[in-house]
Amino acid sequence: MASVDTRSAGPDTLGPAERAPAPGRRGPSRHGGRWVPYVLLAPYLLLFFAFVLAPIVYGIWVSLHIWDFTLPNKPWTGLGNYRDLFDSESVVGPDFIRAMKATAIFTILSVPLLVVIPLGVAMLMNAKFPGRNLFRAVYFAPYVLGVAVIGVLWRYILDGNIGLLNHYLGILGLPDDIAWTTSTPAAWVALVGVTVWWTLGFNAVIYLAGLQDISPELYEAAIIDGAGPWARFRNVTLPGLRPVLQFVVITTIIASANMFGQSYIITQGQPGNETRTAIMYIAETGLKNFDMGRAAAMSFVLTVCLLLLSGLVMLLFRERKPKPLKGVSA
């Protein structure tokens, strides 16, 4: 009697008894995996609530009080701390406006350079030439150093009396008595120059990753169509880098607006308080003057400004649908 081989039988050829689960073993449940995503997200959500959401809520609560942590009482003031920031007759109003102005000056001067120069460096690093890896390492190396190292190093280089920069300027026959850390606009040139030298490697690496994602076939097609270098850059490179460029612009604005270490170490806010940024003044108000309520209010005002700027950048970089031609139905 010939035996029947059932190894190749499909599920439709099996009987009910053969399709049923084995005794003591449950079949798949439609609702059993409902909580699996939440269980996997639980560690992150716990950390998010503990270290992000809770401090934000607590900071808002502090900003609504006269909060001196050396005193037992923290009187409620409502929006009084926020009003003081924009009151020219209050204790902190003029200084806060001056600090925000200094932050705006540094951001306006540094962001265009930190967007354009790293893009040029990334395009060079994306080319094929001997020693390319060494070239990449040299440009990224300063970013590895901490702000304390950068600040101390450049404070000595920029010193008006013993600094190497003025020494070499004198050798070249240029003015060698520039007060790079105690006068403006020289102090702004120093702070922006140091920051660009220090951080351009990070943006260049981000650009480089974006450039490597652009298909070479697009450049080949552009060359066949007779497009020159500028046309290829404008019509192929920039559209391909749109999301990367948006990320770089937003992160650079946020980083520049939060500049603290360079000003604190290199210029120490001089001359006067011309280079004292908002973050530097917030730290001084909260940690030195023990006025945590106003310091928290300053932090949230700066946060709102950065949120508005980030939203504006996202609107500028959003993809726009081409307008339909007249007489052509959608």
Secondary structure, 3 states (H helix, E strand, C coil): CCCCCCCCCCHHHCCHHHHCCCCCCCCCCCCCCCCHHHHHHHHHHHHHHHHHHHHHHHHHHHHCECCCCCCCCCCECCCHHHHHHCCCCCCCHHHHHHHHHHHHHHHHHHHHHHHHHHHHHHHHHHCCCCCHHHHHHHHHHHHHCCHHHHHHHHHHHCCCCCCHHHHHHHHCCCCCCCCCCCCCCHHHHHHHHHHHHHHHHHHHHHHHHHHHHCCHHHHHHHHHCCCCHHHHHHHHHHHHCHHHHHHHHHHHHHHHHCCCHHHHHHHCCCCCCCCCCHHHHHHHHHHHCCCHHHHHHHHHHHHHHHHHHHHHHHHHHCCCCCCCCCCCCC
